């Protein structure tokens, strides 16, 4: 194992030609989306006004294990894939750990994150359907950036509703979206009916992903030739992101390696679900029992402190109900630097796996996250995104445990992107103005009190 190259690449011929649908192998399937009016499972006909037709099929499919990647999407992937699996030799040496640490690096494209994997797929299906454009929300901005790139490539209009606190904290990411032709609106805004209602109920709010989703859905469903696309949470997104895990598995297989621990940051679930997909499959089938750890911010702890229940996916309560670990759809996270992890709920697929005891979850405060980020940047030479740094923090913790016990475990984590548009966050950390916010039990209980009666 010590002869593994610093970076392990697959060749173009070794790139996955199909996405893997983990739900096909799950014993307990994710609970279906419910129509909030009838409380019955959403049908394809009901979802069609919101999502692209082909994406609706992918969203509702619990039985098809593999979906072929369209040629046009595969050719686009070749611009930045396969992504490298990196052996963190320098970090191992610094920690004096017997653990072997690998990270799957998804930041080697202009959008700076894994989000492009699903953005190009969703843009492709929108173009194939003959649509004029799409609407979406974005938190830290990685998804909005990726979608603006994909829409530019596919010659589609792109309307982005960006969480207000991120819009203000990350002006350069906003400008990248505009460079690719997208319109960017801080959310909640006065440009939509649901935005007006949210601002009336929460004056001066810094926004949330739930707010931005509500606005984007309203615009999509009231504008001819548009559909809504989402960068996380949904089953279709986890499907597209499975290319991360499939490539990771293939690279490890070259050296006969099975990971002992797989770690990913967790907001809505896109990168975590994609990274763990083949390893969870092996766990379910009894082939290999890796520990799988989801890492979330202490300020928005849906898995570790939320409730497993049906809830609205958005603050404006215009979207279907999903059964998930949730803090309540009207939960507004603190305006911290957890970025894309500031969502009130978790993917239904991941929520089911967590509830079944197939994966673990841990929450970490942002100052500890940035300590790990700075350490990683100084040792491994990559400035990580705040979201990714949650996984880095726990990977370091697990490696230090191996130092204590002498166990030579193999740790794999997802480095979802770079942090070059997050320098205000790094500045706050260096200036010691960054604070940890952990919601009280009373705050979470108040939010959960508004859960729909399902």
Buried (B, 14 or more C-beta within 10 A) or exposed (E): EEEBEEEBBBEEEBBBEBBBBBBBBBEEEBBBBBBBEEEEEBEEEBBEEBBBBBBBBBBBBEEEBBBEBBEBBBEBBEEBBBBBBBBBBBBBEBBEBBBBBBBBBBBEBEBBBBBBBBBBBBBBBBBBEEBEBBBBBBBBBBBBBBBBBBBBBBEBBBBBBBBBBBBBBBEEBBEBBEEBBBBBBBBBBEBBBBBBBBBEEBEEBBBBBBBBBBBBBBBBBEBEEBBBBBBBBBBBBBBBBBBBBBBBBBBBEBEEBBBBBBBBBBBBBBBBBBBBBBBBBBBBEEEEEBBBBBBBBBBBBBBBBBBBBBBBBBBBBBBBBBBBBBBBBBBBBBBBBBBBBBBBBBBBBBBBBBBEEBBBBBBBBBBBBBBBBBBBBEBBEBBBBBBBBBBBBBBBBBBBBBEEEEEEBBBBBBBBBBBEBBBBBBEBBEEEEBEBBEBEEEBBEBBBEEBBEE
